[in-house]
Every structure is written in C-alpha cells, then in structure tokens.
C-alpha cells in the first residue's frame, strides 16, 4: 500500500500537518537529545546536591527526578539529596544513530570477482 505514490503523498502530508500542529519536528527532537547528551551534572547541582541558581532552563530540563529526605534521631539529623539527570548514554546512542555513526545491520554481501583458470573446458 505504501508503494502507491498517492498513499505515500497522503501520509507525508498528514505527517507534515501533525508536525506543524504539535510543533514537534526532527530538529526539535535532535536539539532535546543534544541537551541530554551534553549536560554536565556540575552545571546543575553544587557539591551539597542543591540545584544551582546558575543552572539554565536547558540544564533544568535534563533533570529526571529530585529526592530530598530529612531525618532526625537521637544522634542528630541528616539530609539526603538526590538529583538524577536523564540518561546521557541513551541520548548519545540515539544521536549517533541519527548521524549514521554506527549501523546495527550486518552486511553479508560480498562483491568480488571469481576467476576460473585451467586447461579443462567448462560446460555451459
């Protein structure tokens, strides 16, 4: 069905209309992946696990979760902070695939000439 030129054209037009309506396009997706891939944790949090005042909106958009826990006991109190950023490895993998940096498909086609020599006559 997708071999039909009219069907291909209708699908392409529908996808373009959806992209325009939602504001989602390839450039925007690649930019978001780049944010995740290249964010530095030290730009987001300080040495005490607090979000820095200097963190940009792009840096903050990379935060996947924040956990904060205070506890008191007879020996004193403690504070635990955890800031988790989105997976840099996954973002880099997806960007690499987009850029064609690696290929998961194995090409087993071999193109080499075969030369047969000898005195014997070959049959057709």
C-alpha positions, 0 to 999 in steps of 0.5 A: 500500500505504501508503494502507491505514490498517492498513499505515500503523498497522503501520509507525508502530508498528514505527517507534515500537518501533525508536525506543524500542529504539535510543533514537534519536528526532527530538529526539535527532537535532535536539539532535546537529545543534544541537551541530554547528551551534553549536560554536565551534572556540575552545571546543575547541582553544587557539591551539597546536591542543591540545584544551582541558581546558575543552572539554565532552563536547558540544564533544568530540563535534563533533570529526571527526578529530585529526592530530598529526605530529612531525618532526625534521631537521637544522634542528630539529623541528616539530609539526603539529596538526590538529583538524577539527570536523564540518561546521557548514554541513551541520548548519545546512542540515539544521536549517533544513530541519527548521524549514521555513526554506527549501523546495527545491520550486518552486511553479508554481501560480498562483491568480488570477482571469481576467476576460473583458470585451467586447461579443462573446458567448462560446460555451459 
